[in-house]
Amino acid sequence: MTTQPLRTERSGPQIASVVTDLPFRPELVKAVFRDVTSLPVSRLAAWAAASVTRTVLTEIIDGAGRAAAEEARKRLIPKDLISAIDRNVELEVGSAWYLHSPTFHGLMGEVRNADGALVSLRERRGARTPSGVAGAHRFEAGLRRLLRSRRVRAVPAMVRDLDGIASVFLTDLARDAAKVVREGGVKQFGTVSLVMPGEPAPAPLLKNPLLTLSTRRGDRRTVGGDDVLAAVTMQLFGDLRQRAITEAAEMTRTTSAN
């Protein structure tokens, strides 16, 4: 990555305060990484992943909160989650969870095989449950803290869906961060721009070096903070990606400086 190198990690009251503010504990984040890779994970990587997950879930909760407010409701329900994603495609993350949640069953549409027969939901899920789905429900405490911080409440079904999305998203993020380490950088990355016929193509939007193709520096044995930021470019897009990277990079700089 081309970001400023992360400094040596040190403990102290300032760092403890920053970590306490994260709804998803770094120890839990490291447990998710262990589900998908045997590579060691640095503390800065765990903090960065926790920060990114917080950013994503905060945006989803805020979007759902706006949908609930339009109906003068103070408690979020699964319908609000659907509305939030429908209004902002950037929030469509952790999609492996959708096959396992009743909230999304009606939106998945019919799938047919080569013979034209309907493929059942059980068949579409596959024989093996993804690790992120198998590990769902471990984020409930952090999600309730995050909901309180946004001054909203949610029915149990909504908490279940947020929990599942957080688990699947973080699992995918961990898997991509490990891939960045193994392959020495981001090997595949691109953008899509909508252009009206007859109009010139817009100038490239990705001027931030965090979002460009990069060659990883350092060994291929430990997942670091920069590896997580690289994985974010593979998992997110648009303003949400920029915000997640900015907030995670700022937190890791602050904690390493202290």
Backbone as CSV, one residue per row, in Angstrom:
resi,resn,N_x,N_y,N_z,CA_x,CA_y,CA_z,C_x,C_y,C_z
1,MET,0.837,-1.194,0.000,0.000,0.000,0.000,0.871,1.242,0.000
2,THR,0.318,2.354,-0.397,1.082,3.593,-0.450,0.743,4.528,0.695
3,THR,0.053,4.011,1.722,-0.241,4.856,2.860,0.999,5.044,3.703
4,GLN,0.901,5.975,4.676,2.017,6.162,5.585,2.232,4.881,6.375
5,PRO,3.461,4.469,6.567,3.703,3.224,7.299,3.155,3.315,8.710
6,LEU,2.552,2.231,9.173,2.015,2.202,10.526,3.145,2.031,11.519
7,ARG,3.094,2.819,12.570,4.188,2.796,13.539,4.067,1.603,14.480
8,THR,5.113,1.407,15.246,5.125,0.293,16.178,3.966,0.412,17.156
9,GLU,3.274,-0.690,17.399,2.119,-0.678,18.279,2.559,-0.606,19.737
10,ARG,1.885,0.275,20.484,2.159,0.380,21.907,0.843,0.480,22.655
11,SER,0.836,0.006,23.870,-0.374,0.067,24.675,-0.346,1.314,25.527
12,GLY,-1.488,1.667,26.054,-1.575,2.847,26.897,-3.014,3.265,27.066
13,PRO,-3.297,4.234,27.933,-4.686,4.638,28.176,-5.366,5.196,26.944
14,GLN,-4.612,5.912,26.066,-5.244,6.477,24.874,-5.719,5.372,23.944
15,ILE,-4.865,4.359,23.747,-5.230,3.248,22.877,-6.388,2.469,23.482
16,ALA,-6.350,2.248,24.783,-7.439,1.535,25.445,-8.758,2.263,25.247
17,SER,-8.720,3.603,25.284,-9.934,4.386,25.089,-10.468,4.210,23.676
18,VAL,-9.580,4.222,22.688,-10.004,4.061,21.300,-10.624,2.685,21.082
19,VAL,-9.978,1.657,21.610,-10.477,0.300,21.434,-11.815,0.131,22.143
20,THR,-11.977,0.744,23.314,-13.234,0.658,24.037,-14.377,1.257,23.236
21,ASP,-14.087,2.269,22.426,-15.118,2.925,21.630,-15.593,2.057,20.464
22,LEU,-14.854,1.007,20.135,-15.246,0.143,19.036,-16.317,-0.851,19.509
23,PRO,-17.467,-0.911,18.831,-18.494,-1.862,19.262,-18.101,-3.314,19.003
24,PHE,-17.201,-3.532,18.034,-16.757,-4.885,17.716,-15.337,-5.061,18.252
25,ARG,-15.206,-5.826,19.324,-13.936,-5.940,20.026,-12.859,-6.564,19.144
26,PRO,-11.629,-6.039,19.196,-10.530,-6.593,18.390,-10.304,-8.081,18.640
27,GLU,-10.529,-8.537,19.882,-10.345,-9.959,20.161,-11.338,-10.801,19.362
28,LEU,-12.567,-10.305,19.226,-13.573,-11.004,18.438,-13.222,-10.958,16.959
29,VAL,-12.690,-9.819,16.522,-12.266,-9.686,15.127,-11.169,-10.700,14.813
30,LYS,-10.201,-10.841,15.705,-9.126,-11.814,15.486,-9.677,-13.231,15.419
31,ALA,-10.722,-13.510,16.187,-11.331,-14.839,16.139,-11.928,-15.102,14.764
32,VAL,-12.501,-14.073,14.131,-13.036,-14.224,12.782,-11.905,-14.504,11.800
33,PHE,-10.798,-13.787,11.933,-9.644,-14.036,11.062,-9.161,-15.472,11.210
34,ARG,-9.156,-15.986,12.436,-8.686,-17.357,12.648,-9.592,-18.369,11.967
35,ASP,-10.857,-18.002,11.725,-11.776,-18.906,11.033,-11.385,-19.111,9.576
36,VAL,-10.687,-18.126,8.996,-10.437,-18.177,7.550,-8.957,-18.217,7.168
37,THR,-8.054,-17.966,8.107,-6.634,-17.980,7.769,-5.798,-18.350,8.986
38,SER,-4.678,-18.996,8.718,-3.743,-19.333,9.791,-2.689,-18.250,9.979
39,LEU,-2.724,-17.202,9.152,-1.745,-16.128,9.265,-1.944,-15.353,10.570
40,PRO,-0.860,-14.967,11.228,-0.999,-14.094,12.399,-1.626,-12.761,11.994
41,VAL,-2.354,-12.152,12.909,-3.042,-10.881,12.649,-2.560,-9.850,13.654
42,SER,-2.045,-8.724,13.172,-1.553,-7.681,14.071,-2.708,-6.978,14.761
43,ARG,-2.405,-6.308,15.874,-3.430,-5.550,16.581,-3.978,-4.425,15.714
44,LEU,-3.102,-3.769,14.949,-3.576,-2.693,14.085,-4.534,-3.219,13.021
45,ALA,-4.286,-4.422,12.517,-5.190,-5.022,11.538,-6.554,-5.290,12.163
46,ALA,-6.553,-5.792,13.394,-7.814,-6.064,14.083,-8.575,-4.772,14.339
47,TRP,-7.864,-3.720,14.767,-8.523,-2.430,14.998,-9.080,-1.864,13.701
48,ALA,-8.314,-1.970,12.613,-8.777,-1.453,11.324,-10.026,-2.203,10.864
49,ALA,-10.020,-3.525,10.981,-11.180,-4.318,10.565,-12.399,-3.994,11.424
50,ALA,-12.184,-3.808,12.727,-13.289,-3.444,13.609,-13.852,-2.078,13.243
51,SER,-12.970,-1.141,12.886,-13.405,0.197,12.498,-14.213,0.161,11.207
52,VAL,-13.747,-0.590,10.220,-14.451,-0.685,8.940,-15.840,-1.296,9.146
53,THR,-15.896,-2.344,9.953,-17.192,-2.988,10.211,-18.133,-2.023,10.911
54,ARG,-17.612,-1.245,11.838,-18.440,-0.234,12.507,-18.979,0.778,11.498
55,THR,-18.131,1.243,10.587,-18.568,2.218,9.589,-19.697,1.666,8.734
56,VAL,-19.530,0.433,8.268,-20.535,-0.182,7.400,-21.860,-0.348,8.138
57,LEU,-21.808,-0.895,9.340,-23.047,-1.131,10.082,-23.697,0.176,10.519
58,THR,-22.890,1.181,10.804,-23.463,2.488,11.154,-24.264,3.050,9.992
59,GLU,-23.725,2.934,8.777,-24.441,3.432,7.595,-25.739,2.661,7.383
60,ILE,-25.703,1.355,7.584,-26.919,0.552,7.424,-27.959,0.950,8.462
61,ILE,-27.538,1.085,9.716,-28.466,1.444,10.787,-29.052,2.833,10.556
62,ASP,-28.221,3.779,10.135,-28.720,5.130,9.882,-29.725,5.133,8.729
63,GLY,-29.430,4.363,7.671,-30.372,4.272,6.560,-31.689,3.651,6.985
64,ALA,-31.618,2.597,7.803,-32.835,1.961,8.309,-33.582,2.915,9.242
65,GLY,-32.830,3.697,10.012,-33.458,4.650,10.916,-34.253,5.708,10.173
66,ARG,-33.726,6.156,9.037,-34.464,7.147,8.242,-35.755,6.550,7.689
67,ALA,-35.684,5.273,7.277,-36.887,4.610,6.768,-37.932,4.474,7.871
68,ALA,-37.498,4.135,9.083,-38.435,4.003,10.197,-39.033,5.356,10.571
69,ALA,-38.222,6.409,10.527,-38.705,7.741,10.890,-39.810,8.208,9.952
70,GLU,-39.748,7.794,8.704,-40.786,8.187,7.747,-42.143,7.605,8.114
71,GLU,-42.138,6.522,8.874,-43.382,5.916,9.333,-43.612,6.178,10.811
72,ALA,-42.867,7.146,11.338,-43.027,7.570,12.741,-42.834,6.411,13.708
73,ARG,-41.889,5.513,13.390,-41.565,4.414,14.280,-40.227,4.663,14.948
74,LYS,-40.101,4.231,16.202,-38.861,4.399,16.944,-38.040,3.118,16.990
75,ARG,-38.629,2.024,16.545,-37.933,0.733,16.586,-37.769,0.215,15.158
76,LEU,-36.557,-0.234,14.849,-36.263,-0.727,13.512,-36.800,-2.133,13.325
77,ILE,-37.333,-2.388,12.139,-37.827,-3.710,11.779,-37.129,-4.137,10.483
78,PRO,-37.171,-5.441,10.138,-36.462,-5.898,8.934,-36.816,-5.134,7.664
79,LYS,-38.058,-4.661,7.556,-38.448,-3.900,6.369,-37.579,-2.658,6.200
80,ASP,-37.134,-2.077,7.306,-36.280,-0.889,7.240,-34.906,-1.227,6.675
81,LEU,-34.436,-2.435,6.958,-33.156,-2.881,6.397,-33.252,-2.990,4.876
82,ILE,-34.353,-3.553,4.404,-34.574,-3.658,2.961,-34.608,-2.265,2.334
83,SER,-35.292,-1.338,2.979,-35.397,0.022,2.455,-34.033,0.693,2.387
84,ALA,-33.226,0.507,3.425,-31.900,1.124,3.460,-31.036,0.634,2.306
85,ILE,-31.076,-0.678,2.030,-30.270,-1.246,0.947,-30.821,-0.825,-0.411
86,ASP,-32.151,-0.780,-0.529,-32.760,-0.373,-1.796,-32.382,1.070,-2.153
87,ARG,-32.263,1.921,-1.155,-31.987,3.331,-1.405,-30.503,3.616,-1.605
88,ASN,-29.664,2.711,-1.153,-28.217,2.930,-1.275,-27.551,1.596,-1.559
89,VAL,-27.234,1.359,-2.829,-26.671,0.073,-3.224,-25.316,-0.170,-2.579
90,GLU,-24.638,0.878,-2.118,-23.356,0.699,-1.449,-23.487,-0.138,-0.181
91,LEU,-24.691,-0.205,0.368,-24.914,-0.925,1.621,-25.178,-2.408,1.418
92,GLU,-25.181,-2.867,0.184,-25.451,-4.273,-0.080,-24.184,-5.087,0.141
93,VAL,-23.908,-5.378,1.388,-22.706,-6.111,1.778,-23.120,-7.377,2.524
94,GLY,-22.152,-8.296,2.693,-22.460,-9.527,3.416,-23.567,-10.316,2.743
95,SER,-23.555,-10.365,1.407,-24.691,-10.925,0.675,-24.892,-12.419,0.926
96,ALA,-23.866,-13.126,1.382,-24.042,-14.558,1.667,-25.082,-14.779,2.762
97,TRP,-25.309,-13.743,3.570,-26.296,-13.857,4.636,-27.713,-13.901,4.082
98,TYR,-27.934,-13.311,2.910,-29.293,-13.157,2.394,-29.999,-14.493,2.188
99,LEU,-29.254,-15.541,1.847,-29.855,-16.855,1.644,-30.245,-17.518,2.956
100,HIS,-29.812,-16.960,4.067,-30.068,-17.590,5.365,-31.019,-16.770,6.230
101,SER,-31.554,-15.687,5.688,-32.419,-14.813,6.461,-33.813,-14.734,5.850
102,PRO,-34.859,-14.958,6.646,-36.230,-14.824,6.123,-36.515,-13.431,5.558
103,THR,-35.793,-12.427,6.038,-36.019,-11.066,5.564,-35.837,-10.950,4.059
104,PHE,-34.899,-11.706,3.495,-34.536,-11.536,2.094,-35.109,-12.618,1.179
105,HIS,-35.828,-13.595,1.721,-36.276,-14.717,0.900,-37.158,-14.270,-0.257
106,GLY,-38.031,-13.319,-0.016,-38.936,-12.876,-1.058,-38.285,-12.036,-2.129
107,LEU,-37.056,-11.616,-1.903,-36.372,-10.733,-2.843,-35.359,-11.460,-3.710
108,MET,-35.108,-12.733,-3.430,-34.043,-13.435,-4.134,-34.449,-13.875,-5.537
109,GLY,-35.759,-13.976,-5.791,-36.204,-14.387,-7.113,-36.045,-15.887,-7.330
110,GLU,-36.590,-16.358,-8.415,-36.515,-17.773,-8.736,-35.191,-18.098,-9.433
111,VAL,-34.648,-19.257,-9.122,-33.447,-19.758,-9.790,-33.772,-21.129,-10.362
112,ARG,-33.462,-21.324,-11.635,-33.739,-22.603,-12.290,-32.440,-23.223,-12.791
113,ASN,-32.411,-24.546,-12.825,-31.235,-25.253,-13.315,-31.279,-25.378,-14.834
114,ALA,-30.332,-26.107,-15.402,-30.244,-26.227,-16.859,-31.460,-26.913,-17.460
115,ASP,-32.175,-27.722,-16.669,-33.362,-28.403,-17.156,-34.637,-27.595,-16.960
116,GLY,-34.481,-26.390,-16.385,-35.651,-25.541,-16.175,-36.369,-25.773,-14.865
117,ALA,-35.852,-26.674,-14.030,-36.494,-26.947,-12.745,-36.069,-25.913,-11.711
118,LEU,-37.002,-25.588,-10.820,-36.699,-24.628,-9.774,-35.632,-25.183,-8.835
119,VAL,-34.681,-24.330,-8.461,-33.646,-24.696,-7.499,-34.124,-24.252,-6.130
120,SER,-34.235,-25.184,-5.210,-34.753,-24.861,-3.885,-33.767,-23.991,-3.118
121,LEU,-34.288,-23.317,-2.103,-33.442,-22.472,-1.272,-32.355,-23.286,-0.594
122,ARG,-32.694,-24.507,-0.163,-31.699,-25.376,0.470,-30.556,-25.687,-0.492
123,GLU,-30.891,-25.951,-1.763,-29.861,-26.241,-2.758,-29.010,-25.008,-3.038
124,ARG,-29.644,-23.830,-3.050,-28.907,-22.604,-3.338,-27.948,-22.264,-2.208
125,ARG,-28.330,-22.632,-0.995,-27.444,-22.371,0.139,-26.179,-23.216,0.054
126,GLY,-26.293,-24.412,-0.492,-25.149,-25.303,-0.571,-25.067,-26.203,0.641
127,ALA,-24.257,-27.240,0.509,-24.130,-28.224,1.592,-23.335,-27.666,2.764
128,ARG,-22.431,-26.738,2.471,-21.559,-26.211,3.524,-21.986,-24.795,3.891
129,THR,-22.182,-24.574,5.162,-22.548,-23.239,5.629,-21.306,-22.365,5.686
130,PRO,-21.312,-21.179,5.036,-20.144,-20.286,5.100,-19.775,-19.970,6.541
131,SER,-18.476,-19.818,6.804,-18.024,-19.592,8.175,-18.637,-18.337,8.776
132,GLY,-18.853,-17.313,7.958,-19.454,-16.085,8.473,-20.864,-16.293,8.960
133,VAL,-21.614,-17.171,8.254,-22.978,-17.463,8.667,-22.967,-18.363,9.899
134,ALA,-22.062,-19.352,9.900,-21.957,-20.243,11.048,-21.573,-19.480,12.308
135,GLY,-20.821,-18.379,12.138,-20.368,-17.611,13.287,-21.250,-16.429,13.637
136,ALA,-22.432,-16.342,12.996,-23.334,-15.237,13.283,-23.821,-15.317,14.731
137,HIS,-24.325,-14.215,15.215,-24.852,-14.028,16.569,-23.766,-13.686,17.590
138,ARG,-22.494,-13.743,17.198,-21.458,-13.376,18.153,-21.257,-11.868,18.216
139,PHE,-21.898,-11.125,17.329,-21.731,-9.673,17.314,-22.891,-8.944,17.988
140,GLU,-23.799,-9.694,18.593,-25.013,-9.071,19.114,-24.728,-7.987,20.146
141,ALA,-23.821,-8.243,21.077,-23.539,-7.249,22.112,-23.014,-5.951,21.496
142,GLY,-22.096,-6.069,20.542,-21.564,-4.879,19.894,-22.610,-4.145,19.089
143,LEU,-23.498,-4.894,18.443,-24.554,-4.256,17.663,-25.523,-3.495,18.551
144,ARG,-25.831,-4.046,19.698,-26.738,-3.329,20.610,-26.080,-2.039,21.113
145,ARG,-24.781,-2.080,21.327,-24.069,-0.852,21.702,-24.128,0.163,20.574
146,LEU,-23.952,-0.325,19.347,-23.981,0.568,18.197,-25.376,1.152,18.003
147,LEU,-26.400,0.356,18.183,-27.769,0.852,18.076,-28.034,1.940,19.115
148,ARG,-27.577,1.701,20.352,-27.766,2.717,21.391,-27.033,4.002,21.044
149,SER,-25.837,3.879,20.471,-25.069,5.074,20.123,-25.746,5.874,19.022
150,ARG,-26.569,5.208,18.189,-27.315,5.896,17.129,-28.708,6.280,17.595
151,ARG,-29.002,6.019,18.871,-30.272,6.382,19.506,-31.479,5.727,18.823
152,VAL,-31.319,4.455,18.488,-32.428,3.692,17.925,-32.486,2.330,18.599
153,ARG,-33.629,1.695,18.473,-33.805,0.331,18.945,-34.221,-0.535,17.767
154,ALA,-34.103,-1.845,17.927,-34.442,-2.765,16.839,-35.102,-4.012,17.409
155,VAL,-36.053,-4.552,16.657,-36.693,-5.799,17.068,-35.679,-6.924,16.922
156,PRO,-35.882,-8.049,17.629,-34.906,-9.150,17.564,-34.579,-9.621,16.152
157,ALA,-35.564,-9.671,15.259,-35.291,-10.122,13.888,-34.337,-9.174,13.176
158,MET,-34.465,-7.887,13.446,-33.569,-6.901,12.828,-32.155,-7.058,13.386
159,VAL,-32.044,-7.271,14.693,-30.730,-7.491,15.298,-30.085,-8.737,14.706
160,ARG,-30.894,-9.780,14.487,-30.366,-11.012,13.884,-29.794,-10.741,12.498
161,ASP,-30.509,-9.954,11.695,-30.020,-9.661,10.347,-28.763,-8.804,10.377
162,LEU,-28.727,-7.810,11.242,-27.528,-6.986,11.361,-26.346,-7.827,11.826
163,ASP,-26.615,-8.743,12.747,-25.577,-9.642,13.253,-25.022,-10.503,12.126
164,GLY,-25.915,-11.073,11.321,-25.482,-11.919,10.223,-24.701,-11.159,9.167
165,ILE,-25.175,-9.964,8.827,-24.475,-9.154,7.831,-23.085,-8.777,8.337
166,ALA,-22.980,-8.381,9.603,-21.685,-8.014,10.173,-20.729,-9.203,10.138
167,SER,-21.223,-10.384,10.499,-20.372,-11.569,10.546,-19.873,-11.955,9.156
168,VAL,-20.781,-11.972,8.179,-20.394,-12.357,6.822,-19.458,-11.313,6.215
169,PHE,-19.769,-10.035,6.418,-18.914,-8.982,5.867,-17.500,-9.071,6.435
170,LEU,-17.381,-9.208,7.747,-16.062,-9.261,8.361,-15.309,-10.519,7.946
171,THR,-16.020,-11.623,7.765,-15.380,-12.849,7.291,-14.814,-12.650,5.889
172,ASP,-15.599,-12.026,5.009,-15.119,-11.748,3.653,-13.933,-10.784,3.683
173,LEU,-13.998,-9.788,4.563,-12.903,-8.821,4.685,-11.626,-9.520,5.141
174,ALA,-11.747,-10.403,6.122,-10.588,-11.149,6.620,-10.005,-12.037,5.534
175,ARG,-10.862,-12.680,4.767,-10.395,-13.569,3.697,-9.629,-12.774,2.633
176,ASP,-10.138,-11.598,2.270,-9.462,-10.785,1.265,-8.165,-10.187,1.802
177,ALA,-8.131,-9.824,3.081,-6.896,-9.304,3.665,-5.806,-10.368,3.651
178,ALA,-6.182,-11.610,3.957,-5.213,-12.701,3.901,-4.745,-12.940,2.470
179,LYS,-5.645,-12.769,1.523,-5.283,-12.923,0.107,-4.282,-11.855,-0.320
180,VAL,-4.470,-10.630,0.159,-3.532,-9.542,-0.140,-2.134,-9.905,0.359
181,VAL,-2.053,-10.476,1.556,-0.760,-10.874,2.121,-0.117,-11.960,1.271
182,ARG,-0.884,-12.985,0.941,-0.334,-14.117,0.189,0.112,-13.709,-1.210
183,GLU,-0.648,-12.830,-1.855,-0.354,-12.480,-3.241,0.526,-11.236,-3.369
184,GLY,0.825,-10.604,-2.245,1.714,-9.449,-2.284,1.075,-8.164,-2.761
185,GLY,-0.236,-8.064,-2.682,-0.923,-6.838,-3.093,-2.269,-7.133,-3.702
186,VAL,-2.951,-6.083,-4.143,-4.248,-6.223,-4.787,-4.010,-6.542,-6.250
187,LYS,-4.447,-7.711,-6.668,-4.162,-8.157,-8.032,-5.276,-7.834,-9.013
188,GLN,-6.478,-7.585,-8.504,-7.589,-7.314,-9.408,-8.453,-6.228,-8.807
189,PHE,-8.657,-5.155,-9.559,-9.423,-4.035,-9.032,-9.883,-3.194,-10.203
190,GLY,-11.051,-2.651,-10.150,-11.536,-1.830,-11.258,-12.691,-0.961,-10.835
191,THR,-13.154,-0.104,-11.746,-14.267,0.782,-11.466,-15.215,0.768,-12.648
192,VAL,-16.437,1.177,-12.384,-17.449,1.287,-13.419,-18.023,2.688,-13.358
193,SER,-18.132,3.365,-14.492,-18.702,4.708,-14.563,-19.876,4.701,-15.521
194,LEU,-20.948,5.402,-15.137,-22.108,5.533,-16.001,-21.927,6.769,-16.868
195,VAL,-22.012,6.605,-18.186,-21.804,7.701,-19.125,-22.967,7.745,-20.099
196,MET,-23.547,8.918,-20.282,-24.620,9.082,-21.247,-24.058,9.048,-22.662
197,PRO,-24.812,8.505,-23.627,-24.336,8.462,-25.022,-23.965,9.857,-25.524
198,GLY,-22.804,9.943,-26.153,-22.365,11.216,-26.712,-21.591,12.093,-25.754
199,GLU,-21.569,11.708,-24.470,-20.837,12.499,-23.480,-19.456,11.905,-23.266
200,PRO,-18.460,12.755,-22.962,-17.111,12.239,-22.712,-17.064,11.449,-21.411
201,ALA,-16.150,10.525,-21.344,-15.981,9.734,-20.122,-15.469,10.626,-19.014
202,PRO,-15.955,10.440,-17.784,-15.502,11.278,-16.670,-14.060,10.991,-16.313
203,ALA,-13.428,11.952,-15.660,-12.048,11.771,-15.208,-12.016,10.694,-14.130
204,PRO,-10.900,9.981,-13.971,-10.799,8.957,-12.929,-11.105,9.538,-11.559
205,LEU,-11.899,8.788,-10.776,-12.290,9.259,-9.456,-11.312,8.849,-8.372
206,LEU,-10.549,7.793,-8.619,-9.732,7.217,-7.549,-8.366,7.892,-7.493
207,LYS,-8.340,9.090,-6.967,-7.083,9.799,-6.828,-6.396,9.487,-5.502
208,ASN,-7.169,8.973,-4.552,-6.610,8.606,-3.260,-5.706,7.390,-3.446
209,PRO,-4.454,7.459,-3.042,-3.557,6.312,-3.232,-4.020,5.059,-2.533
210,LEU,-4.871,5.203,-1.498,-5.384,4.016,-0.822,-6.227,3.167,-1.760
211,LEU,-6.826,3.790,-2.794,-7.764,3.083,-3.636,-7.164,2.642,-4.962
212,THR,-5.875,2.813,-5.150,-5.252,2.411,-6.397,-4.654,1.023,-6.263
213,LEU,-4.352,0.425,-7.403,-3.646,-0.856,-7.372,-2.322,-0.670,-6.649
214,SER,-1.944,-1.628,-5.869,-0.734,-1.461,-5.071,0.043,-2.755,-4.991
215,THR,1.308,-2.620,-4.712,2.174,-3.755,-4.443,2.508,-3.737,-2.964
216,ARG,2.230,-4.824,-2.309,2.431,-4.877,-0.864,3.906,-4.947,-0.528
217,ARG,4.265,-4.215,0.528,5.636,-4.274,1.026,5.671,-5.031,2.346
218,GLY,6.780,-5.690,2.621,6.898,-6.427,3.867,6.755,-7.919,3.654
219,ASP,6.792,-8.669,4.767,6.744,-10.122,4.660,5.335,-10.599,4.318
220,ARG,5.241,-11.889,4.021,3.951,-12.477,3.707,3.535,-13.442,4.805
221,ARG,3.774,-13.036,6.036,3.466,-13.906,7.167,2.446,-13.313,8.124
222,THR,2.252,-11.992,8.117,1.363,-11.357,9.082,0.406,-10.410,8.376
223,VAL,-0.872,-10.478,8.746,-1.864,-9.544,8.224,-1.729,-8.235,8.993
224,GLY,-1.456,-7.155,8.273,-1.283,-5.851,8.894,-2.441,-4.914,8.601
225,GLY,-2.369,-3.714,9.177,-3.430,-2.731,8.983,-3.617,-2.352,7.526
226,ASP,-2.519,-2.181,6.798,-2.613,-1.816,5.388,-3.262,-2.924,4.564
227,ASP,-3.073,-4.166,4.966,-3.692,-5.277,4.248,-5.214,-5.226,4.380
228,VAL,-5.680,-4.829,5.546,-7.124,-4.680,5.746,-7.662,-3.548,4.879
229,LEU,-6.931,-2.421,4.826,-7.367,-1.303,4.000,-7.410,-1.700,2.521
230,ALA,-6.447,-2.519,2.094,-6.467,-3.013,0.718,-7.687,-3.893,0.487
231,ALA,-8.024,-4.719,1.464,-9.191,-5.593,1.336,-10.477,-4.783,1.233
232,VAL,-10.514,-3.620,1.886,-11.702,-2.768,1.814,-11.975,-2.353,0.372
233,THR,-10.907,-2.100,-0.406,-11.099,-1.702,-1.800,-11.723,-2.820,-2.615
234,MET,-11.649,-4.052,-2.122,-12.223,-5.195,-2.822,-13.648,-5.478,-2.359
235,GLN,-13.999,-5.013,-1.170,-15.301,-5.324,-0.591,-16.322,-4.190,-0.744
236,LEU,-15.857,-2.954,-0.758,-16.761,-1.806,-0.780,-16.496,-0.935,-1.991
237,PHE,-17.386,0.007,-2.252,-17.178,0.947,-3.338,-17.879,2.261,-3.002
238,GLY,-17.583,3.277,-3.788,-18.253,4.558,-3.627,-17.862,5.301,-2.361
239,ASP,-18.764,6.160,-1.922,-18.510,6.982,-0.739,-18.314,6.137,0.512
240,LEU,-19.031,5.026,0.595,-18.892,4.167,1.777,-17.481,3.615,1.880
241,ARG,-16.905,3.206,0.757,-15.529,2.702,0.770,-14.566,3.790,1.220
242,GLN,-14.712,4.988,0.672,-13.812,6.073,1.038,-13.915,6.402,2.522
243,ARG,-15.155,6.439,3.031,-15.359,6.755,4.440,-14.779,5.667,5.340
244,ALA,-14.993,4.412,4.965,-14.477,3.304,5.781,-12.958,3.325,5.828
245,ILE,-12.314,3.566,4.691,-10.857,3.609,4.642,-10.328,4.790,5.437
246,THR,-10.943,5.942,5.269,-10.486,7.150,5.970,-10.575,6.982,7.478
247,GLU,-11.703,6.470,7.954,-11.891,6.310,9.396,-10.951,5.254,9.969
248,ALA,-10.762,4.154,9.246,-9.858,3.109,9.739,-8.415,3.593,9.737
249,ALA,-8.009,4.293,8.673,-6.637,4.794,8.601,-6.377,5.817,9.703
250,GLU,-7.355,6.671,9.964,-7.200,7.669,11.017,-7.084,7.016,12.387
251,MET,-7.876,5.988,12.630,-7.816,5.325,13.924,-6.489,4.629,14.127
252,THR,-5.989,3.949,13.094,-4.710,3.259,13.246,-3.570,4.251,13.408
253,ARG,-3.637,5.392,12.737,-2.597,6.418,12.920,-2.639,6.959,14.336
254,THR,-3.856,7.197,14.844,-3.987,7.754,16.187,-3.469,6.788,17.233
255,THR,-3.886,5.510,17.117,-3.457,4.534,18.120,-1.961,4.264,18.055
256,SER,-1.403,4.204,16.843,0.029,3.929,16.733,0.848,5.123,17.216
257,ALA,0.327,6.340,17.017,1.046,7.526,17.474,1.071,7.626,18.986
258,ASN,0.044,7.057,19.636,-0.030,7.119,21.093,0.746,5.989,21.762
